[in-house]
């Protein structure tokens, strides 16, 4: 099942990685998202790192035109 999901999303993932090079204004967004992840990892703050990674994935998907449903909390 996981393999199927990954294969189905491979094109979207590739496109999200190329977008910052097509649209230069997106480079800083990606850079800042990665910087937050790295700082959280350096601080050994797993909760903050997890939130930062999740946020980056959602933002990267949105930049590629994919919008995830937001869970109600």
N, CA, C and O atoms as a GROMACS GRO file, in nm:
protein
  292
    1UNK      N    1   0.081  -0.117   0.000
    1UNK     CA    2   0.000   0.000   0.000
    1UNK      C    3   0.088   0.126   0.000
    1UNK      O    4   0.064   0.220  -0.076
    2UNK      N    5   0.190   0.128   0.086
    2UNK     CA    6   0.279   0.244   0.093
    2UNK      C    7   0.350   0.263  -0.040
    2UNK      O    8   0.364   0.375  -0.089
    3UNK      N    9   0.394   0.153  -0.099
    3UNK     CA   10   0.462   0.161  -0.229
    3UNK      C   11   0.369   0.222  -0.334
    3UNK      O   12   0.412   0.303  -0.415
    4UNK      N   13   0.244   0.183  -0.332
    4UNK     CA   14   0.146   0.237  -0.426
    4UNK      C   15   0.128   0.387  -0.408
    4UNK      O   16   0.121   0.462  -0.506
    5UNK      N   17   0.119   0.430  -0.284
    5UNK     CA   18   0.104   0.573  -0.254
    5UNK      C   19   0.226   0.650  -0.302
    5UNK      O   20   0.214   0.755  -0.365
    6UNK      N   21   0.345   0.597  -0.273
    6UNK     CA   22   0.468   0.665  -0.314
    6UNK      C   23   0.481   0.672  -0.465
    6UNK      O   24   0.522   0.774  -0.520
    7UNK      N   25   0.447   0.564  -0.532
    7UNK     CA   26   0.454   0.565  -0.680
    7UNK      C   27   0.355   0.665  -0.738
    7UNK      O   28   0.386   0.735  -0.835
    8UNK      N   29   0.237   0.673  -0.679
    8UNK     CA   30   0.135   0.765  -0.727
    8UNK      C   31   0.170   0.911  -0.703
    8UNK      O   32   0.121   0.999  -0.774
    9UNK      N   33   0.252   0.936  -0.604
    9UNK     CA   34   0.287   1.075  -0.573
    9UNK      C   35   0.425   1.114  -0.622
    9UNK      O   36   0.468   1.227  -0.600
   10UNK      N   37   0.496   1.025  -0.689
   10UNK     CA   38   0.633   1.052  -0.733
   10UNK      C   39   0.641   1.174  -0.825
   10UNK      O   40   0.730   1.257  -0.809
   11UNK      N   41   0.550   1.186  -0.919
   11UNK     CA   42   0.552   1.300  -1.011
   11UNK      C   43   0.528   1.431  -0.938
   11UNK      O   44   0.592   1.532  -0.968
   12UNK      N   45   0.437   1.430  -0.842
   12UNK     CA   46   0.409   1.550  -0.763
   12UNK      C   47   0.532   1.589  -0.682
   12UNK      O   48   0.567   1.706  -0.674
   13UNK      N   49   0.598   1.490  -0.622
   13UNK     CA   50   0.718   1.517  -0.543
   13UNK      C   51   0.828   1.576  -0.631
   13UNK      O   52   0.894   1.673  -0.592
   14UNK      N   53   0.848   1.519  -0.747
   14UNK     CA   54   0.951   1.571  -0.838
   14UNK      C   55   0.920   1.715  -0.878
   14UNK      O   56   1.009   1.799  -0.881
   15UNK      N   57   0.795   1.741  -0.909
   15UNK     CA   58   0.756   1.876  -0.950
   15UNK      C   59   0.775   1.975  -0.836
   15UNK      O   60   0.820   2.088  -0.859
   16UNK      N   61   0.741   1.935  -0.713
   16UNK     CA   62   0.757   2.027  -0.600
   16UNK      C   63   0.904   2.059  -0.576
   16UNK      O   64   0.936   2.167  -0.527
   17UNK      N   65   0.992   1.967  -0.610
   17UNK     CA   66   1.136   1.992  -0.594
   17UNK      C   67   1.189   2.082  -0.705
   17UNK      O   68   1.288   2.152  -0.685
   18UNK      N   69   1.126   2.082  -0.820
   18UNK     CA   70   1.170   2.166  -0.932
   18UNK      C   71   1.114   2.307  -0.925
   18UNK      O   72   1.175   2.401  -0.976
   19UNK      N   73   0.999   2.323  -0.863
   19UNK     CA   74   0.930   2.453  -0.862
   19UNK      C   75   1.017   2.571  -0.818
   19UNK      O   76   1.013   2.676  -0.883
   20UNK      N   77   1.095   2.558  -0.711
   20UNK     CA   78   1.176   2.674  -0.671
   20UNK      C   79   1.273   2.720  -0.781
   20UNK      O   80   1.314   2.836  -0.783
   21UNK      N   81   1.310   2.630  -0.870
   21UNK     CA   82   1.402   2.668  -0.977
   21UNK      C   83   1.328   2.734  -1.094
   21UNK      O   84   1.386   2.813  -1.168
   22UNK      N   85   1.200   2.701  -1.109
   22UNK     CA   86   1.117   2.765  -1.211
   22UNK      C   87   1.070   2.901  -1.164
   22UNK      O   88   1.062   2.997  -1.241
   23UNK      N   89   1.038   2.908  -1.036
   23UNK     CA   90   0.985   3.032  -0.978
   23UNK      C   91   1.078   3.073  -0.865
   23UNK      O   92   1.065   3.026  -0.752
   24UNK      N   93   1.170   3.160  -0.896
   24UNK     CA   94   1.276   3.201  -0.803
   24UNK      C   95   1.223   3.254  -0.670
   24UNK      O   96   1.290   3.240  -0.568
   25UNK      N   97   1.104   3.314  -0.671
   25UNK     CA   98   1.050   3.368  -0.546
   25UNK      C   99   1.021   3.258  -0.443
   25UNK      O  100   1.003   3.286  -0.325
   26UNK      N  101   1.017   3.134  -0.489
   26UNK     CA  102   0.989   3.023  -0.399
   26UNK      C  103   1.115   2.969  -0.331
   26UNK      O  104   1.106   2.895  -0.233
   27UNK      N  105   1.233   3.006  -0.382
   27UNK     CA  106   1.358   2.954  -0.326
   27UNK      C  107   1.371   2.990  -0.179
   27UNK      O  108   1.406   2.905  -0.097
   28UNK      N  109   1.343   3.115  -0.144
   28UNK     CA  110   1.358   3.155  -0.004
   28UNK      C  111   1.258   3.086   0.088
   28UNK      O  112   1.290   3.055   0.202
   29UNK      N  113   1.138   3.060   0.039
   29UNK     CA  114   1.039   2.988   0.121
   29UNK      C  115   1.092   2.850   0.156
   29UNK      O  116   1.089   2.808   0.271
   30UNK      N  117   1.141   2.780   0.056
   30UNK     CA  118   1.195   2.646   0.077
   30UNK      C  119   1.316   2.651   0.169
   30UNK      O  120   1.330   2.568   0.259
   31UNK      N  121   1.403   2.748   0.147
   31UNK     CA  122   1.522   2.762   0.230
   31UNK      C  123   1.484   2.784   0.376
   31UNK      O  124   1.539   2.719   0.465
   32UNK      N  125   1.391   2.875   0.401
   32UNK     CA  126   1.351   2.905   0.539
   32UNK      C  127   1.284   2.784   0.606
   32UNK      O  128   1.305   2.759   0.724
   33UNK      N  129   1.204   2.712   0.530
   33UNK     CA  130   1.140   2.592   0.586
   33UNK      C  131   1.245   2.489   0.627
   33UNK      O  132   1.235   2.429   0.734
   34UNK      N  133   1.345   2.469   0.542
   34UNK     CA  134   1.451   2.374   0.576
   34UNK      C  135   1.533   2.423   0.695
   34UNK      O  136   1.575   2.343   0.779
   35UNK      N  137   1.556   2.553   0.702
   35UNK     CA  138   1.634   2.609   0.814
   35UNK      C  139   1.565   2.583   0.947
   35UNK      O  140   1.630   2.551   1.046
   36UNK      N  141   1.433   2.598   0.950
   36UNK     CA  142   1.357   2.572   1.074
   36UNK      C  143   1.369   2.425   1.113
   36UNK      O  144   1.385   2.392   1.231
   37UNK      N  145   1.361   2.337   1.015
   37UNK     CA  146   1.375   2.193   1.042
   37UNK      C  147   1.513   2.164   1.101
   37UNK      O  148   1.524   2.093   1.201
   38UNK      N  149   1.617   2.217   1.039
   38UNK     CA  150   1.754   2.191   1.084
   38UNK      C  151   1.776   2.246   1.225
   38UNK      O  152   1.838   2.179   1.308
   39UNK      N  153   1.728   2.365   1.252
   39UNK     CA  154   1.746   2.423   1.385
   39UNK      C  155   1.675   2.339   1.491
   39UNK      O  156   1.729   2.318   1.600
   40UNK      N  157   1.557   2.291   1.460
   40UNK     CA  158   1.484   2.206   1.556
   40UNK      C  159   1.560   2.075   1.579
   40UNK      O  160   1.567   2.027   1.692
   41UNK      N  161   1.615   2.019   1.474
   41UNK     CA  162   1.693   1.895   1.489
   41UNK      C  163   1.819   1.920   1.571
   41UNK      O  164   1.854   1.839   1.657
   42UNK      N  165   1.887   2.031   1.545
   42UNK     CA  166   2.007   2.064   1.623
   42UNK      C  167   1.973   2.081   1.771
   42UNK      O  168   2.051   2.042   1.858
   43UNK      N  169   1.856   2.138   1.798
   43UNK     CA  170   1.812   2.160   1.936
   43UNK      C  171   1.755   2.032   1.999
   43UNK      O  172   1.717   2.030   2.116
   44UNK      N  173   1.750   1.927   1.920
   44UNK     CA  174   1.692   1.799   1.964
   44UNK      C  175   1.548   1.814   2.011
   44UNK      O  176   1.504   1.749   2.106
   45UNK      N  177   1.477   1.903   1.942
   45UNK     CA  178   1.337   1.929   1.973
   45UNK      C  179   1.252   1.853   1.871
   45UNK      O  180   1.216   1.906   1.765
   46UNK      N  181   1.221   1.729   1.904
   46UNK     CA  182   1.148   1.642   1.812
   46UNK      C  183   1.010   1.693   1.776
   46UNK      O  184   0.966   1.680   1.662
   47UNK      N  185   0.942   1.752   1.873
   47UNK     CA  186   0.807   1.803   1.847
   47UNK      C  187   0.811   1.919   1.746
   47UNK      O  188   0.733   1.923   1.651
   48UNK      N  189   0.903   2.012   1.769
   48UNK     CA  190   0.916   2.126   1.678
   48UNK      C  191   0.962   2.079   1.540
   48UNK      O  192   0.914   2.129   1.438
   49UNK      N  193   1.054   1.984   1.536
   49UNK     CA  194   1.103   1.932   1.408
   49UNK      C  195   0.989   1.866   1.332
   49UNK      O  196   0.974   1.885   1.211
   50UNK      N  197   0.908   1.788   1.403
   50UNK     CA  198   0.795   1.721   1.339
   50UNK      C  199   0.695   1.820   1.280
   50UNK      O  200   0.648   1.802   1.168
   51UNK      N  201   0.664   1.925   1.357
   51UNK     CA  202   0.573   2.029   1.306
   51UNK      C  203   0.633   2.100   1.186
   51UNK      O  204   0.563   2.129   1.089
   52UNK      N  205   0.763   2.127   1.192
   52UNK     CA  206   0.829   2.197   1.082
   52UNK      C  207   0.831   2.110   0.956
   52UNK      O  208   0.810   2.160   0.845
   53UNK      N  209   0.857   1.982   0.972
   53UNK     CA  210   0.857   1.890   0.857
   53UNK      C  211   0.717   1.880   0.798
   53UNK      O  212   0.700   1.886   0.676
   54UNK      N  213   0.618   1.864   0.885
   54UNK     CA  214   0.480   1.856   0.838
   54UNK      C  215   0.442   1.984   0.762
   54UNK      O  216   0.382   1.978   0.655
   55UNK      N  217   0.477   2.098   0.820
   55UNK     CA  218   0.447   2.225   0.753
   55UNK      C  219   0.516   2.237   0.619
   55UNK      O  220   0.457   2.286   0.523
   56UNK      N  221   0.641   2.192   0.613
   56UNK     CA  222   0.714   2.197   0.486
   56UNK      C  223   0.649   2.109   0.381
   56UNK      O  224   0.637   2.149   0.265
   57UNK      N  225   0.607   1.991   0.420
   57UNK     CA  226   0.543   1.900   0.324
   57UNK      C  227   0.414   1.961   0.272
   57UNK      O  228   0.387   1.959   0.151
   58UNK      N  229   0.334   2.016   0.361
   58UNK     CA  230   0.208   2.081   0.320
   58UNK      C  231   0.237   2.199   0.228
   58UNK      O  232   0.172   2.214   0.124
   59UNK      N  233   0.332   2.283   0.265
   59UNK     CA  234   0.365   2.400   0.183
   59UNK      C  235   0.422   2.360   0.047
   59UNK      O  236   0.386   2.419  -0.055
   60UNK      N  237   0.509   2.259   0.045
   60UNK     CA  238   0.566   2.214  -0.082
   60UNK      C  239   0.457   2.158  -0.173
   60UNK      O  240   0.458   2.183  -0.293
   61UNK      N  241   0.364   2.084  -0.114
   61UNK     CA  242   0.253   2.031  -0.194
   61UNK      C  243   0.168   2.144  -0.249
   61UNK      O  244   0.128   2.142  -0.366
   62UNK      N  245   0.140   2.244  -0.166
   62UNK     CA  246   0.059   2.357  -0.212
   62UNK      C  247   0.128   2.433  -0.324
   62UNK      O  248   0.064   2.478  -0.419
   63UNK      N  249   0.260   2.447  -0.313
   63UNK     CA  250   0.333   2.514  -0.421
   63UNK      C  251   0.322   2.435  -0.552
   63UNK      O  252   0.329   2.493  -0.660
   64UNK      N  253   0.305   2.303  -0.541
   64UNK     CA  254   0.290   2.218  -0.659
   64UNK      C  255   0.144   2.205  -0.701
   64UNK      O  256   0.113   2.135  -0.798
   65UNK      N  257   0.053   2.271  -0.628
   65UNK     CA  258  -0.089   2.268  -0.664
   65UNK      C  259  -0.169   2.160  -0.597
   65UNK      O  260  -0.283   2.134  -0.636
   66UNK      N  261  -0.112   2.095  -0.496
   66UNK     CA  262  -0.182   1.990  -0.422
   66UNK      C  263  -0.219   2.045  -0.285
   66UNK      O  264  -0.135   2.100  -0.215
   67UNK      N  265  -0.345   2.029  -0.247
   67UNK     CA  266  -0.392   2.079  -0.119
   67UNK      C  267  -0.448   1.962  -0.038
   67UNK      O  268  -0.541   1.893  -0.081
   68UNK      N  269  -0.390   1.943   0.080
   68UNK     CA  270  -0.434   1.837   0.169
   68UNK      C  271  -0.553   1.885   0.251
   68UNK      O  272  -0.561   2.003   0.285
   69UNK      N  273  -0.645   1.795   0.284
   69UNK     CA  274  -0.754   1.835   0.374
   69UNK      C  275  -0.694   1.863   0.512
   69UNK      O  276  -0.602   1.795   0.556
   70UNK      N  277  -0.747   1.963   0.578
   70UNK     CA  278  -0.699   2.000   0.711
   70UNK      C  279  -0.784   1.930   0.815
   70UNK      O  280  -0.906   1.945   0.816
   71UNK      N  281  -0.720   1.850   0.904
   71UNK     CA  282  -0.799   1.781   1.008
   71UNK      C  283  -0.854   1.882   1.107
   71UNK      O  284  -0.788   1.982   1.138
   72UNK      N  285  -0.972   1.857   1.154
   72UNK     CA  286  -1.033   1.942   1.255
   72UNK      C  287  -0.984   1.900   1.392
   72UNK      O  288  -0.986   1.782   1.426
   73UNK      N  289  -0.939   1.997   1.469
   73UNK     CA  290  -0.888   1.963   1.604
   73UNK      C  291  -0.978   2.020   1.709
   73UNK      O  292  -0.952   2.003   1.828
   0.00000   0.00000   0.00000
